[in-house]
Amino acid sequence: MNISRIRNAFPILQRRNYLNSCSLGALSDRAEERLHDFVARWHEYGASAWYEHWWGLLGDLRGRVEALFAAPAGTVALMPSTSACLAAISSSLDWTKRNRIVTTELDFPTLLYQWKVRPDAEMVVLQSPDGVHIDPQQFADAVDDRTLAIATSHVFFTTGTIQDLAAIAAIARRAGACSIIDGYQGAGQIPADLPATGVDFYTAGPLKWLCGGPGLAYLYVRDELIPTLEPTITSWFASQDQFDFNAGEFRYHADARRFELGTPALATVHTALGGQEIIDEVGMEAIRARNVMLTDRLVDGCRAAGFSPRVSDEPASRSAVITVRHPDPAPAVAHLAHRGIIVDNRPGVVRASPHFYNTADEIDAFLEALGETVR
Ligand SMILES: Cc1ncc(COP(=O)(O)O)c(C=O)c1O
């Protein structure tokens, strides 16, 4: 990995110590150039740009995301948001025989709200024994013949703990339920061969670790499942015969596009492709290895300075989302910002999330400034 070349591609790194990729991945000059191309073609060709350029880019992006997931062609749909993915998934499931969703208190709220608002849904919300992780056995104990789905995260946004997707998928499958994985905090930082894990649905997006900006989400659906699902919120993008413009007939698209919900955010398609190109060039294994190096340094440094990071005891289950218990997180984050270090706070914690483009020196500068907040 040529770290100085990579760093040069992300202008914010020349100005700030940017350690907040779990919130918003840094913007690369490659993504910015793509955005300029979008605007230039819009000026130059107007709607004709669709046929010459933009339509093809939708296919390019789906293809790159499929490759990222080691998934076959036709298994990824472009969606507006994780929440929209969940709504479309929910509408495609048969709620008449099973209505129980097993989820956890560590998942992102939108993953729970989806079922909370359904009067016919029953939720089982697993509680974490240590506030950091959920044991796979807890899922196994919670599923039964009324369970429609296990809905949980690849990486918990709260604690950064990586879950064992293959174990969760197998537990759901054995119970006759499906597995719905919120991969927003996983994709781009943790390598994943989704077909090998056996998960049924996996949602992600370019916003965070994929450095592609806000406005899009990705929905992976297991190959064999696709023809059996008919979402009841839909759009012309989900139609096999999209350009027949025949309002009298609707046939689902043969592939995962049957989940798509209308014209995707084209500006984000451009920035997402710019970010994805860099992620693909660096490679997921190299990104993971570098993030492990940076986060080990961060966790060890916090402990040496007397802080208590809220992370998994198992190093292999740790991701680059690191929350550090702090008596006064909001002023601490403001102090760090004053020092040019961008992190975030959540109740009771300062949260830092380095990515492959960060350096050991930046971690050390963060540790130094964090120490100042309690001295
Ligand atoms: C784990 C996780 N899921 C989902 C989201 C966002 O959901 P949506 O795309 O619906 O805004 C986030 C953060 O923004 C997240 O951290």
The ligand as an SDF file (V2000), in Angstrom:
LIG
                    3D

 16 16  0  0  0  0  0  0  0  0999 V2000
  -25.5290    0.5350   11.1550 C   0  0  0  0  0  0  0  0  0  0  0  0
  -26.2540    1.6130   10.3980 C   0  0  0  0  0  0  0  0  0  0  0  0
  -27.3490    1.2970    9.6940 N   0  0  0  0  0  0  0  0  0  0  0  0
  -28.0180    2.2220    8.9920 C   0  0  0  0  0  0  0  0  0  0  0  0
  -27.6050    3.5450    8.9770 C   0  0  0  0  0  0  0  0  0  0  0  0
  -28.3520    4.5630    8.1700 C   0  0  0  0  0  0  0  0  0  0  0  0
  -29.5790    4.1540    7.6580 O   0  0  0  0  0  0  0  0  0  0  0  0
  -30.2520    4.9510    6.4350 P   0  0  0  0  0  0  0  0  0  0  0  0
  -29.4880    4.5940    5.1850 O   0  0  0  0  0  0  0  0  0  0  0  0
  -31.6520    4.4940    6.3960 O   0  0  0  0  0  0  0  0  0  0  0  0
  -30.1320    6.4210    6.7460 O   0  0  0  0  0  0  0  0  0  0  0  0
  -26.4540    3.9040    9.7220 C   0  0  0  0  0  0  0  0  0  0  0  0
  -25.8920    5.2670    9.8000 C   0  0  0  0  0  0  0  0  0  0  0  0
  -26.1890    6.2400    9.2650 O   0  0  0  0  0  0  0  0  0  0  0  0
  -25.7740    2.9130   10.4450 C   0  0  0  0  0  0  0  0  0  0  0  0
  -24.6790    3.2030   11.1610 O   0  0  0  0  0  0  0  0  0  0  0  0
  1  2  1  0
  2  3  1  0
  2 15  2  0
  3  4  2  0
  4  5  1  0
  5  6  1  0
  5 12  2  0
  6  7  1  0
  7  8  1  0
  8  9  2  0
  8 10  1  0
  8 11  1  0
 12 13  1  0
 12 15  1  0
 13 14  2  0
 15 16  1  0
M  END
$$$$
